[in-house]
Amino acid sequence: GDLQQEKEERKFYVGHFDIAYDLSDTWGLQARYDIMDPNNKTQGDIQTEISIGGAYKSEHETSVIYLIATKLLEEGKEKANDEIRLIWRVTPFKSNQ
């Protein structure tokens, strides 16, 4: 894409790929690859995230618990900012499946 700010224009790109697989009616696996280069003219600023996770779903998916691990890769200087998330999603609406 293009970003123009204060008469300066720079190019950037972003993208991601997701995959999900249901092992059963209640268990599932997910993976994601995410990449961002905020400025094509600047070297060493690409950020990449690689995530894997699992989910446990209630019968009608009104409650889902996710456990997701993410490795953050920064081009250049690596930071200690990897993540492990435990997420509980609750909704009053029944799934249509």
N, C-alpha and C positions, 0 to 999 in steps of 0.2 A: 504494500500500500504506500500511499504518500501522506506526509504530514507537513503542513505549512504553518509556521508560527513565526511571527515577527519577521516576515520577508525571507525566512530561511526555510528551505525545503529539504527534506531528507527522506530516504526510502527505508522501509522496514518490512519484515515479514514475520508471520506467525502461522502456526499450524498444529493440529493435534490429530491423533488417531486413537479411537476407543474400541475396545472389544469387551463383550460381556457374554458369559456362558452360564446357563442354569444347570446345575448338577442334579437338582430335584425340584420339587415344588417349593421347598423351603430354603435351599442352599444355592448360592451362586458365586461366581468368580468374575472379577473385573480387572482390566489393565488399561493403562493410558500412557501414551507417549506425547509430550507437549514440548514445542520448541518456539523460541521467540528471539529475534534479532532486532532490537529497538532502533538501530541505526546502521545501515549497510556500510557507511563510510568509516565507521569506527571499528577497529580490530579488537577482539577480545571481550566483546560484550554479549555474546550469545548465551542464553539461559535455557537449559533443558531440564524437564521434569519427567521422571519415569515412576509410575505408580502401579502397584498391584494391591488387590484387596479381595475381601470376601464379604458376603452378605448372608444374614439369616432373616427370612421373611415369615411373617405370620400367614395364616391360611388365606386371607383376603388382601394381604399386603397393606393392612392398615398400620402395621408396625414393622419397621425394618431396622436392623442393627448392622452397621458397616464397620469393618476394621480395615483401614487403608494405610499402607506404608509408601512414602514418597521419597525418592532420592533426587535432590536438586543438584544439578551440575552447572557450575558457572565457568565459562571460558575465561582463562586467565587465573585469577586468585580464587581458590575454592574456599567456601565458608562452611562452618558447621551449622547448617540450617535444614537438615533433613527432618522429615516429619513422620509421626505415627498418629493417626486420628481414629478415635472411636466415636461414631456418629449414630444417634438414635433418631430416626425419622418417624413421626407419628402423624397420621391423618385420619379424619373421621370418614373419609370416602372409600368405599369398597372398590377394589380393582375390577376391571371389566374382563379379566381373563377367565 
